[in-house]
Amino acid sequence: MARSVDVIVIGGGHAGVEAAWAASSMLPDGNIAFVTMDQKTIGVMSCNPAIGGLGKGQIVREIDALGGVMARAIDATGIMFKMLNTSKGPAVWGPRAQADKNAYRDEIQRLLSTRSNIEIIESIVDDLIVEDGRIVGVMLDEPLHAKAVVLTTGTFMRGLMHTGDSQEKGGRVDEGTADGISTTLKRLGFELGRLKTGTPPRLSKKSIDWDSLPTQLGDASPVPFSDIPSEPFPALQQVDCRITSTNEEIHTLIKDNLDRAPMYSGAIDAESGPRYCPSIED
């Protein structure tokens, strides 16, 4: 006999964490199944290890007002806080923080562990169970039914990674994809498409001439994201950032190899990347 829960959340990134937490809060006596490929990667900061920014910082504050966890996690693990756009009125200020990404992941997992009605299930969803035009569960090793199913799969549905002119299937480096969900959605009549995002390269700290780079200081009196900030705040030792810029040599290198870039070679079928997450050639 198939097991049943109240809510199934698929995917362990930022959206999945908030969805599982919200369901747990709304249904304190309910059962929430949080399905992810690897529970050790829940809350991992896949791209830029930062939270907030113009527009995005306001969203984090709104999530906090609704009882979410992202703001609390970054307050506890941020290593550089800065309010952006302060030359204009407070309505358009944007809080931003750089994070200790490993500490952020650990804090998210710690917070989830405080909710006894969230069950983390390590598995890949092979299929969605549909009855009378309604999704009523998911197919894991065994069927799992629910009153509601939330998809927060991020880059893992038929994910394709591009590094220069090479391609590799995956939702993240060294991690697989969840293709079954895409197949089901297409069968149900949904039109599938691809979205593109870029991930910055990781640089060896030892390879950087720090003394030659301009310093960007954090705020002397940082403002927490959450109305329930960590005690003390900031919780971690703060660091300064450094600012880099391109030059003519870099511009020439990019132009000479533009035909190899996925957005320009036709390897990625998209008009442009996201406005605030461009690749350098964009």
Backbone as CSV, one residue per row, in Angstrom:
resi,resn,N_x,N_y,N_z,CA_x,CA_y,CA_z,C_x,C_y,C_z
1,MET,0.847,-1.201,0.000,0.000,0.000,0.000,0.881,1.248,0.000
2,ALA,0.558,2.207,-0.877,1.366,3.417,-0.993,1.244,4.270,0.261
3,ARG,2.367,4.840,0.670,2.370,5.726,1.832,1.863,7.100,1.423
4,SER,1.283,7.826,2.372,0.729,9.138,2.086,1.208,10.159,3.104
5,VAL,1.508,11.377,2.627,1.882,12.501,3.493,1.002,13.693,3.106
6,ASP,1.169,14.790,3.807,0.371,15.975,3.485,0.960,16.758,2.317
7,VAL,2.272,16.989,2.344,2.931,17.785,1.304,4.242,17.123,0.913
8,ILE,4.513,17.099,-0.391,5.809,16.659,-0.905,6.495,17.860,-1.542
9,VAL,7.727,18.130,-1.144,8.548,19.174,-1.761,9.715,18.488,-2.460
10,ILE,9.913,18.798,-3.737,10.963,18.154,-4.528,12.056,19.170,-4.834
11,GLY,13.247,18.953,-4.293,14.379,19.834,-4.550,14.837,20.548,-3.301
12,GLY,16.158,20.499,-3.031,16.696,20.993,-1.764,17.468,22.291,-1.835
13,GLY,17.128,23.160,-2.784,17.772,24.467,-2.849,17.035,25.498,-2.007
14,HIS,17.285,26.785,-2.298,16.664,27.860,-1.516,15.141,27.752,-1.527
15,ALA,14.547,27.574,-2.714,13.090,27.531,-2.822,12.522,26.313,-2.104
16,GLY,13.187,25.167,-2.248,12.711,23.960,-1.592,12.744,24.069,-0.085
17,VAL,13.811,24.657,0.433,13.921,24.850,1.882,12.774,25.720,2.382
18,GLU,12.517,26.830,1.690,11.443,27.724,2.122,10.079,27.047,1.995
19,ALA,9.884,26.256,0.939,8.606,25.571,0.751,8.371,24.541,1.851
20,ALA,9.400,23.762,2.168,9.263,22.761,3.229,9.021,23.432,4.577
21,TRP,9.741,24.518,4.832,9.590,25.247,6.099,8.193,25.853,6.210
22,ALA,7.702,26.452,5.107,6.369,27.056,5.118,5.293,26.002,5.342
23,ALA,5.417,24.866,4.659,4.441,23.793,4.850,4.469,23.281,6.280
24,SER,5.668,23.166,6.834,5.811,22.721,8.222,5.145,23.693,9.181
25,SER,5.278,24.993,8.912,4.675,26.010,9.775,3.156,26.026,9.653
26,MET,2.656,25.857,8.435,1.214,25.898,8.203,0.516,24.636,8.684
27,LEU,1.247,23.528,8.695,0.671,22.236,9.099,1.508,21.639,10.226
28,PRO,1.467,22.232,11.419,2.315,21.742,12.517,2.055,20.292,12.893
29,ASP,0.856,19.805,12.607,0.532,18.400,12.890,0.584,17.546,11.630
30,GLY,1.050,18.137,10.528,1.101,17.415,9.273,2.433,16.725,9.053
31,ASN,2.521,16.040,7.923,3.744,15.331,7.541,4.250,15.903,6.222
32,ILE,5.473,16.420,6.249,6.079,17.033,5.068,7.221,16.149,4.592
33,ALA,7.148,15.691,3.346,8.231,14.904,2.753,9.085,15.822,1.890
34,PHE,10.347,15.933,2.237,11.298,16.808,1.534,12.239,15.900,0.753
35,VAL,12.029,15.806,-0.563,12.755,14.854,-1.403,13.916,15.551,-2.100
36,THR,15.106,15.004,-1.935,16.302,15.564,-2.564,17.266,14.434,-2.890
37,MET,18.115,14.641,-3.873,19.054,13.590,-4.266,20.054,13.273,-3.161
38,ASP,20.503,14.304,-2.451,21.541,14.131,-1.433,21.280,15.134,-0.322
39,GLN,20.926,14.649,0.853,20.581,15.577,1.930,21.776,16.418,2.384
40,LYS,22.984,15.978,2.089,24.168,16.765,2.468,24.278,18.047,1.646
41,THR,23.570,18.122,0.518,23.650,19.319,-0.325,22.464,20.261,-0.121
42,ILE,21.594,19.974,0.823,20.487,20.892,1.104,21.057,22.235,1.563
43,GLY,20.602,23.303,0.937,21.072,24.634,1.315,22.415,25.029,0.738
44,VAL,22.977,24.208,-0.138,24.265,24.549,-0.756,24.106,25.795,-1.627
45,MET,25.063,26.695,-1.542,25.059,27.900,-2.376,25.816,27.579,-3.662
46,SER,25.076,27.238,-4.705,25.683,26.699,-5.923,26.451,27.736,-6.715
47,CYS,25.976,28.961,-6.707,26.554,29.988,-7.573,27.332,30.984,-6.734
48,ASN,26.874,32.207,-6.674,27.566,33.244,-5.912,27.242,33.098,-4.426
49,PRO,28.236,32.989,-3.547,27.957,32.819,-2.112,27.514,34.128,-1.462
50,ALA,26.355,34.606,-1.864,25.833,35.869,-1.337,24.318,35.805,-1.308
51,ILE,23.731,36.619,-0.463,22.280,36.729,-0.349,21.909,38.199,-0.501
52,GLY,20.844,38.464,-1.246,20.329,39.821,-1.362,20.901,40.570,-2.538
53,GLY,20.824,41.897,-2.462,21.197,42.770,-3.554,19.991,43.600,-3.956
54,LEU,20.138,44.412,-4.987,19.033,45.265,-5.428,17.860,44.408,-5.892
55,GLY,16.695,44.651,-5.351,15.518,43.858,-5.690,15.476,42.553,-4.919
56,LYS,16.569,41.813,-4.959,16.607,40.503,-4.294,16.616,40.633,-2.777
57,GLY,17.280,41.662,-2.269,17.312,41.852,-0.823,15.932,42.106,-0.250
58,GLN,15.100,42.849,-1.011,13.731,43.090,-0.567,12.942,41.787,-0.494
59,ILE,13.189,40.891,-1.451,12.487,39.608,-1.449,12.868,38.792,-0.215
60,VAL,14.152,38.813,0.144,14.589,38.086,1.341,13.884,38.635,2.580
61,ARG,13.756,39.960,2.649,13.056,40.577,3.779,11.586,40.162,3.798
62,GLU,10.960,40.070,2.627,9.562,39.656,2.558,9.402,38.201,2.990
63,ILE,10.341,37.350,2.567,10.303,35.950,2.998,10.415,35.864,4.514
64,ASP,11.269,36.709,5.086,11.414,36.729,6.544,10.112,37.168,7.213
65,ALA,9.442,38.166,6.638,8.178,38.640,7.209,7.114,37.551,7.195
66,LEU,7.236,36.625,6.245,6.290,35.517,6.150,6.736,34.303,6.963
67,GLY,7.834,34.448,7.697,8.275,33.368,8.572,9.303,32.439,7.985
68,GLY,9.967,32.843,6.894,10.948,31.978,6.250,12.272,31.920,6.985
69,VAL,13.230,31.198,6.390,14.496,30.927,7.083,15.723,31.566,6.439
70,MET,15.631,32.001,5.193,16.815,32.501,4.495,17.464,33.670,5.225
71,ALA,16.656,34.621,5.663,17.207,35.794,6.348,17.893,35.400,7.649
72,ARG,17.287,34.497,8.387,17.884,34.052,9.645,19.212,33.352,9.394
73,ALA,19.268,32.558,8.317,20.488,31.809,8.012,21.629,32.738,7.611
74,ILE,21.334,33.755,6.793,22.417,34.642,6.365,22.862,35.548,7.505
75,ASP,21.959,35.954,8.388,22.373,36.750,9.546,23.357,35.978,10.415
76,ALA,23.178,34.662,10.480,24.038,33.828,11.320,25.350,33.460,10.645
77,THR,25.423,33.608,9.317,26.599,33.104,8.590,27.215,34.128,7.641
78,GLY,26.730,35.360,7.647,27.278,36.388,6.766,28.637,36.874,7.238
79,ILE,29.518,37.165,6.287,30.863,37.636,6.632,31.138,39.047,6.104
80,MET,30.150,39.639,5.407,30.289,41.022,4.946,28.903,41.536,4.568
81,PHE,28.397,42.515,5.326,27.062,43.062,5.092,27.186,44.479,4.536
82,LYS,26.355,44.780,3.530,26.406,46.122,2.934,25.013,46.490,2.412
83,MET,24.576,47.694,2.733,23.317,48.209,2.191,23.620,48.953,0.900
84,LEU,23.030,48.506,-0.195,23.274,49.091,-1.514,22.251,50.185,-1.826
85,ASN,22.631,51.088,-2.721,21.729,52.111,-3.247,21.334,53.156,-2.205
86,THR,22.178,53.375,-1.217,21.821,54.306,-0.141,21.858,55.774,-0.576
87,SER,22.334,56.048,-1.789,22.302,57.427,-2.284,20.888,57.843,-2.677
88,LYS,19.982,56.856,-2.719,18.582,57.131,-3.051,17.719,56.879,-1.818
89,GLY,16.426,56.984,-1.976,15.511,56.838,-0.848,15.466,55.425,-0.298
90,PRO,15.048,55.260,0.970,15.044,53.946,1.627,14.213,52.889,0.906
91,ALA,13.211,53.306,0.120,12.353,52.334,-0.562,13.124,51.484,-1.562
92,VAL,14.250,52.006,-2.067,15.007,51.251,-3.069,16.373,50.813,-2.546
93,TRP,16.590,50.889,-1.253,17.814,50.330,-0.688,17.793,48.812,-0.859
94,GLY,18.963,48.237,-0.998,19.053,46.794,-1.185,20.066,46.157,-0.256
95,PRO,19.625,45.440,0.776,20.581,44.755,1.652,21.253,43.590,0.932
96,ARG,22.553,43.432,1.165,23.295,42.332,0.549,24.341,41.834,1.534
97,ALA,24.580,40.549,1.523,25.599,39.972,2.405,26.371,38.891,1.672
98,GLN,27.682,38.878,1.880,28.506,37.758,1.450,28.451,36.702,2.551
99,ALA,28.452,35.445,2.147,28.266,34.362,3.111,29.478,33.449,3.183
100,ASP,29.691,32.887,4.351,30.525,31.696,4.470,29.633,30.559,3.984
101,LYS,29.845,30.122,2.739,28.866,29.238,2.111,28.726,27.897,2.820
102,ASN,29.791,27.396,3.402,29.681,26.135,4.137,28.888,26.325,5.426
103,ALA,29.124,27.455,6.095,28.376,27.744,7.319,26.901,27.963,7.006
104,TYR,26.611,28.609,5.870,25.216,28.837,5.475,24.500,27.507,5.260
105,ARG,25.122,26.617,4.508,24.539,25.285,4.288,24.272,24.588,5.609
106,ASP,25.248,24.617,6.503,25.099,23.936,7.794,23.980,24.558,8.627
107,GLU,23.839,25.879,8.567,22.794,26.550,9.343,21.405,26.210,8.801
108,ILE,21.271,26.164,7.492,19.994,25.763,6.892,19.626,24.353,7.338
109,GLN,20.586,23.446,7.283,20.306,22.071,7.685,19.995,21.983,9.174
110,ARG,20.654,22.810,9.976,20.369,22.818,11.418,18.938,23.287,11.679
111,LEU,18.533,24.357,10.990,17.178,24.867,11.175,16.136,23.826,10.774
112,LEU,16.354,23.158,9.648,15.412,22.126,9.219,15.311,20.999,10.237
113,SER,16.428,20.680,10.881,16.430,19.578,11.854,15.596,19.890,13.090
114,THR,15.234,21.166,13.280,14.408,21.532,14.434,12.930,21.266,14.181
115,ARG,12.571,20.913,12.957,11.174,20.647,12.615,10.950,19.140,12.511
116,SER,10.283,18.588,13.502,10.084,17.140,13.550,9.100,16.647,12.496
117,ASN,8.307,17.546,11.917,7.331,17.099,10.912,7.864,17.188,9.487
118,ILE,9.159,17.503,9.335,9.801,17.461,8.017,10.646,16.197,7.927
119,GLU,10.294,15.334,6.990,11.055,14.100,6.745,11.866,14.274,5.467
120,ILE,13.174,14.165,5.582,14.044,14.282,4.411,14.219,12.905,3.788
121,ILE,13.909,12.812,2.498,14.007,11.547,1.769,15.038,11.705,0.659
122,GLU,16.085,10.905,0.697,17.097,10.913,-0.364,16.624,10.016,-1.501
123,SER,16.288,10.629,-2.621,15.803,9.843,-3.752,15.691,10.742,-4.974
124,ILE,15.560,10.125,-6.138,15.256,10.835,-7.374,13.806,10.548,-7.726
125,VAL,13.058,11.579,-8.045,11.668,11.403,-8.453,11.652,10.921,-9.902
126,ASP,11.211,9.678,-10.099,11.187,9.105,-11.440,9.978,9.567,-12.240
127,ASP,8.876,9.861,-11.530,7.643,10.215,-12.223,6.703,10.907,-11.246
128,LEU,5.760,11.655,-11.795,4.693,12.249,-11.006,3.452,11.380,-11.158
129,ILE,2.747,11.160,-10.073,1.526,10.359,-10.106,0.351,11.299,-10.351
130,VAL,-0.357,11.076,-11.452,-1.448,11.962,-11.857,-2.750,11.175,-11.889
131,GLU,-3.771,11.715,-11.244,-5.109,11.116,-11.253,-6.133,12.202,-11.533
132,ASP,-6.941,11.989,-12.573,-7.994,12.942,-12.942,-7.437,14.355,-13.150
133,GLY,-6.281,14.425,-13.802,-5.689,15.714,-14.114,-5.055,16.426,-12.940
134,ARG,-4.838,15.724,-11.848,-4.265,16.337,-10.643,-3.072,15.517,-10.174
135,ILE,-1.982,16.204,-9.808,-0.813,15.510,-9.279,-1.097,15.115,-7.835
136,VAL,-1.052,13.835,-7.562,-1.405,13.324,-6.231,-0.233,12.633,-5.542
137,GLY,0.937,12.666,-6.169,2.081,12.022,-5.546,3.246,11.904,-6.493
138,VAL,4.263,11.193,-6.032,5.472,10.995,-6.830,5.875,9.531,-6.774
139,MET,6.587,9.120,-7.801,7.105,7.757,-7.849,8.580,7.773,-7.464
140,LEU,8.877,7.210,-6.307,10.255,7.004,-5.867,10.547,5.522,-6.070
141,ASP,11.244,4.886,-5.157,11.352,3.431,-5.237,9.973,2.809,-5.059
142,GLU,9.148,3.475,-4.243,7.754,3.115,-4.028,6.914,4.374,-4.212
143,PRO,5.620,4.236,-4.539,4.778,5.424,-4.679,4.645,6.169,-3.355
144,LEU,4.614,7.495,-3.443,4.389,8.336,-2.269,3.316,9.347,-2.644
145,HIS,2.165,9.292,-1.949,1.047,10.164,-2.259,1.030,11.372,-1.328
146,ALA,0.370,12.440,-1.785,0.273,13.657,-0.980,-0.911,14.492,-1.449
147,LYS,-1.361,15.379,-0.561,-2.430,16.315,-0.916,-1.902,17.435,-1.808
148,ALA,-0.607,17.714,-1.710,0.008,18.763,-2.532,1.444,18.375,-2.847
149,VAL,1.880,18.677,-4.071,3.257,18.423,-4.503,3.846,19.743,-4.996
150,VAL,5.011,20.099,-4.467,5.661,21.364,-4.816,6.964,21.060,-5.559
151,LEU,7.105,21.598,-6.769,8.328,21.408,-7.557,9.265,22.590,-7.341
152,THR,10.422,22.329,-6.773,11.462,23.357,-6.597,12.781,22.761,-7.075
153,THR,12.791,22.331,-8.330,13.889,21.512,-8.849,15.069,22.319,-9.367
154,GLY,14.904,23.639,-9.505,16.033,24.455,-9.943,16.600,24.013,-11.278
155,THR,17.889,23.773,-11.320,18.589,23.452,-12.574,18.650,21.958,-12.867
156,PHE,17.931,21.139,-12.094,18.131,19.693,-12.186,17.215,18.995,-13.184
157,MET,16.199,19.661,-13.721,15.329,19.031,-14.709,15.976,19.131,-16.086
158,ARG,16.491,18.009,-16.562,17.202,17.951,-17.845,18.338,18.967,-17.889
159,GLY,19.015,19.144,-16.788,20.084,20.130,-16.700,21.228,19.830,-17.651
160,LEU,21.745,20.877,-18.279,22.877,20.746,-19.193,23.877,21.845,-18.862
161,MET,25.092,21.447,-18.509,26.122,22.402,-18.101,27.090,22.666,-19.254
162,HIS,27.421,23.931,-19.450,28.341,24.342,-20.508,29.588,24.954,-19.877
163,THR,30.744,24.447,-20.246,32.019,25.035,-19.839,32.800,25.318,-21.114
164,GLY,32.802,26.591,-21.520,33.390,26.900,-22.819,32.606,26.206,-23.911
165,ASP,33.275,25.428,-24.754,32.573,24.735,-25.829,32.293,23.272,-25.506
166,SER,32.448,22.876,-24.244,32.121,21.507,-23.841,30.793,21.486,-23.089
167,GLN,30.120,20.338,-23.132,28.824,20.180,-22.484,28.813,18.914,-21.644
168,GLU,28.037,18.962,-20.572,27.905,17.800,-19.696,26.544,17.850,-19.008
169,LYS,25.857,16.706,-18.976,24.574,16.658,-18.282,24.801,16.771,-16.779
170,GLY,23.931,17.503,-16.117,24.029,17.614,-14.665,23.250,18.812,-14.162
171,GLY,22.778,18.717,-12.939,22.118,19.847,-12.318,23.107,20.753,-11.625
172,ARG,24.260,20.181,-11.306,25.354,20.888,-10.647,26.590,20.030,-10.873
173,VAL,27.772,20.580,-10.736,28.999,19.818,-10.992,29.014,18.562,-10.127
174,ASP,29.270,17.431,-10.776,29.350,16.124,-10.114,28.008,15.651,-9.565
175,GLU,26.904,16.224,-10.045,25.573,15.775,-9.633,24.714,15.538,-10.865
176,GLY,23.777,14.596,-10.741,22.969,14.176,-11.876,21.763,15.060,-12.124
177,THR,20.853,14.563,-12.964,19.646,15.300,-13.324,18.412,14.483,-12.958
178,ALA,17.264,15.149,-12.987,15.979,14.488,-12.746,15.148,14.639,-14.011
179,ASP,15.336,13.733,-14.953,14.701,13.868,-16.258,13.254,13.401,-16.270
180,GLY,12.894,12.523,-15.335,11.550,11.953,-15.348,10.455,12.988,-15.185
181,ILE,10.709,14.006,-14.360,9.699,15.041,-14.134,9.422,15.795,-15.429
182,SER,10.466,16.135,-16.170,10.286,16.842,-17.441,9.449,16.011,-18.403
183,THR,9.727,14.722,-18.473,8.981,13.833,-19.364,7.504,13.827,-19.008
184,THR,7.207,13.764,-17.715,5.810,13.756,-17.271,5.122,15.071,-17.595
185,LEU,5.772,16.184,-17.312,5.163,17.487,-17.576,4.876,17.669,-19.066
186,LYS,5.781,17.203,-19.911,5.558,17.297,-21.355,4.374,16.438,-21.764
187,ARG,4.278,15.254,-21.184,3.158,14.362,-21.479,1.821,14.984,-21.056
188,LEU,1.862,15.791,-20.006,0.644,16.433,-19.512,0.276,17.686,-20.300
189,GLY,1.102,18.038,-21.284,0.762,19.164,-22.139,1.484,20.455,-21.833
190,PHE,2.402,20.429,-20.873,3.168,21.638,-20.577,4.231,21.857,-21.651
191,GLU,4.426,23.104,-22.040,5.483,23.447,-22.992,6.786,23.632,-22.230
192,LEU,7.804,22.878,-22.604,9.090,22.939,-21.923,10.041,23.883,-22.652
193,GLY,10.856,24.568,-21.904,11.869,25.442,-22.482,13.086,25.475,-21.583
194,ARG,14.120,26.133,-22.044,15.353,26.211,-21.258,15.603,27.638,-20.782
195,LEU,16.090,27.752,-19.575,16.561,29.017,-19.036,18.066,28.907,-18.840
196,LYS,18.749,30.014,-19.005,20.206,30.008,-18.904,20.649,30.837,-17.715
197,THR,21.594,30.335,-16.977,22.239,31.120,-15.934,23.736,30.849,-15.971
198,GLY,24.507,31.768,-15.453,25.962,31.615,-15.457,26.501,31.502,-14.046
199,THR,27.540,30.718,-13.887,28.183,30.541,-12.586,29.611,31.080,-12.663
200,PRO,30.011,31.959,-11.744,31.355,32.542,-11.805,32.426,31.505,-11.517
201,PRO,33.606,31.670,-12.104,34.698,30.736,-11.820,35.190,30.893,-10.392
202,ARG,35.723,29.822,-9.849,36.339,29.863,-8.520,37.830,30.106,-8.688
203,LEU,38.357,31.079,-7.970,39.774,31.420,-8.047,40.494,30.944,-6.793
204,SER,41.702,30.477,-6.964,42.526,30.110,-5.816,42.923,31.373,-5.062
205,LYS,42.653,31.392,-3.783,42.974,32.559,-2.953,44.467,32.887,-3.031
206,LYS,45.291,31.853,-3.153,46.735,32.048,-3.183,47.204,32.709,-4.482
207,SER,46.367,32.685,-5.513,46.787,33.225,-6.814,46.486,34.715,-6.960
208,ILE,45.872,35.327,-5.959,45.421,36.719,-6.055,46.399,37.657,-5.340
209,ASP,46.765,38.726,-6.008,47.594,39.774,-5.404,46.657,40.747,-4.683
210,TRP,46.354,40.446,-3.443,45.344,41.203,-2.700,45.735,42.671,-2.511
211,ASP,47.015,42.941,-2.329,47.453,44.314,-2.048,47.253,45.254,-3.238
212,SER,47.120,44.691,-4.434,46.974,45.535,-5.623,45.517,45.884,-5.916
213,LEU,44.588,45.325,-5.151,43.168,45.503,-5.449,42.515,46.505,-4.502
214,PRO,41.641,47.368,-5.034,40.910,48.304,-4.171,40.024,47.549,-3.181
215,THR,39.892,48.107,-1.987,39.102,47.476,-0.930,37.671,47.999,-0.942
216,GLN,36.734,47.093,-0.752,35.339,47.474,-0.532,34.970,47.056,0.885
217,LEU,34.703,48.046,1.732,34.407,47.770,3.133,32.940,47.423,3.320
218,GLY,32.677,46.585,4.295,31.305,46.356,4.705,30.812,47.528,5.530
219,ASP,29.523,47.536,5.845,28.963,48.621,6.647,29.491,48.556,8.074
220,ALA,29.816,49.719,8.624,30.318,49.782,10.004,29.258,49.343,11.003
221,SER,27.997,49.644,10.695,26.876,49.210,11.547,25.911,48.418,10.671
222,PRO,26.216,47.149,10.415,25.412,46.362,9.481,23.977,46.170,9.966
223,VAL,23.076,46.086,8.999,21.655,45.891,9.286,21.305,44.433,9.007
224,PRO,20.705,43.729,9.957,20.348,42.329,9.725,19.213,42.197,8.717
225,PHE,19.139,41.059,8.056,18.043,40.771,7.140,16.772,40.416,7.905
226,SER,16.921,39.729,9.011,15.764,39.203,9.732,15.346,40.116,10.877
227,ASP,14.054,40.101,11.168,13.562,40.786,12.358,13.884,39.987,13.617
228,ILE,14.373,38.757,13.412,14.835,37.934,14.538,16.294,37.582,14.260
229,PRO,17.208,38.554,14.335,18.605,38.296,13.956,19.309,37.391,14.954
230,SER,20.431,36.859,14.510,21.236,36.008,15.384,21.784,36.829,16.540
231,GLU,22.083,36.171,17.605,22.709,36.820,18.767,24.069,36.182,19.002
232,PRO,25.176,36.900,18.964,25.245,38.312,18.566,25.105,38.470,17.058
233,PHE,24.931,39.687,16.599,24.914,39.983,15.166,25.912,41.099,14.889
234,PRO,26.769,40.923,13.855,26.988,39.708,13.071,27.586,38.586,13.928
235,ALA,27.255,37.363,13.561,27.705,36.228,14.355,29.140,35.830,14.036
236,LEU,29.575,36.038,12.789,30.912,35.625,12.363,31.824,36.836,12.194
237,GLN,33.128,36.569,12.235,34.105,37.633,11.988,33.909,38.183,10.581
238,GLN,33.887,39.518,10.453,33.632,40.150,9.167,34.924,40.319,8.360
239,VAL,34.782,40.290,7.040,35.916,40.454,6.135,35.608,41.571,5.142
240,ASP,36.647,42.119,4.529,36.480,43.103,3.466,36.504,42.395,2.117
241,CYS,35.906,43.017,1.118,35.959,42.496,-0.241,36.984,43.282,-1.051
242,ARG,37.365,42.741,-2.190,38.252,43.429,-3.118,37.541,43.578,-4.461
243,ILE,37.896,44.616,-5.192,37.233,44.932,-6.457,38.195,44.673,-7.610
244,THR,37.735,43.965,-8.619,38.541,43.726,-9.820,37.831,44.321,-11.029
245,SER,38.551,44.459,-12.110,37.961,44.970,-13.350,38.696,44.348,-14.527
246,THR,38.037,44.363,-15.675,38.673,43.851,-16.885,39.558,44.938,-17.499
247,ASN,40.317,44.558,-18.529,41.158,45.514,-19.252,41.122,45.172,-20.738
248,GLU,41.862,45.913,-21.530,41.825,45.714,-22.978,42.278,44.309,-23.371
249,GLU,43.262,43.792,-22.648,43.752,42.441,-22.955,42.646,41.405,-22.767
250,ILE,41.888,41.538,-21.677,40.785,40.615,-21.423,39.697,40.781,-22.478
251,HIS,39.390,42.034,-22.845,38.369,42.282,-23.861,38.757,41.629,-25.186
252,THR,40.021,41.738,-25.553,40.492,41.125,-26.797,40.375,39.609,-26.734
253,LEU,40.746,39.035,-25.600,40.652,37.582,-25.423,39.207,37.113,-25.588
254,ILE,38.275,37.849,-25.010,36.859,37.482,-25.114,36.386,37.586,-26.563
255,LYS,36.695,38.696,-27.224,36.246,38.903,-28.599,36.816,37.843,-29.539
256,ASP,38.077,37.467,-29.332,38.718,36.487,-30.209,38.133,35.090,-30.040
257,ASN,37.452,34.844,-28.923,36.901,33.508,-28.664,35.384,33.521,-28.516
258,LEU,34.763,34.602,-28.971,33.321,34.740,-28.787,32.541,33.630,-29.483
259,ASP,33.070,33.139,-30.606,32.362,32.094,-31.348,32.325,30.773,-30.588
260,ARG,33.142,30.635,-29.539,33.158,29.404,-28.738,32.228,29.497,-27.534
261,ALA,31.734,30.695,-27.246,30.852,30.881,-26.097,29.479,30.291,-26.406
262,PRO,28.896,29.522,-25.493,27.635,28.814,-25.770,26.499,29.714,-26.237
263,MET,26.399,30.934,-25.695,25.320,31.836,-26.088,25.473,32.320,-27.525
264,TYR,26.703,32.305,-28.040,26.971,32.836,-29.371,27.192,31.729,-30.400
265,SER,27.528,30.537,-29.948,27.759,29.427,-30.872,26.471,28.702,-31.240
266,GLY,25.394,28.994,-30.523,24.134,28.294,-30.755,23.939,27.095,-29.852
267,ALA,24.916,26.811,-28.990,24.795,25.665,-28.084,23.675,25.872,-27.070
268,ILE,23.412,27.133,-26.711,22.312,27.464,-25.804,21.238,28.182,-26.604
269,ASP,20.037,27.633,-26.586,18.923,28.208,-27.331,18.190,29.205,-26.440
270,ALA,18.744,30.393,-26.316,18.139,31.446,-25.502,18.586,32.789,-26.057
271,GLU,17.702,33.784,-25.971,18.035,35.099,-26.510,19.092,35.808,-25.673
272,SER,19.005,35.654,-24.366,19.974,36.301,-23.480,19.936,35.611,-22.133
273,GLY,20.962,35.865,-21.334,20.977,35.336,-19.985,20.189,36.235,-19.060
274,PRO,20.048,35.844,-17.803,19.337,36.682,-16.838,20.048,38.016,-16.647
275,ARG,19.283,39.064,-16.442,19.821,40.421,-16.419,20.912,40.593,-15.367
276,TYR,20.691,40.044,-14.190,21.622,40.276,-13.086,22.540,39.078,-12.825
277,CYS,22.620,38.171,-13.791,23.526,37.031,-13.630,24.169,36.716,-14.983
278,PRO,24.827,37.697,-15.596,25.368,37.484,-16.936,26.713,36.763,-16.914
279,SER,27.007,36.122,-18.042,28.372,35.668,-18.265,29.190,36.867,-18.726
280,ILE,30.497,36.782,-18.609,31.341,37.948,-18.892,31.199,38.400,-20.341
281,GLU,30.940,37.461,-21.273,30.830,37.850,-22.678,29.495,38.531,-22.992
282,ASP,28.530,38.435,-22.090,27.231,39.076,-22.318,27.335,40.589,-22.176
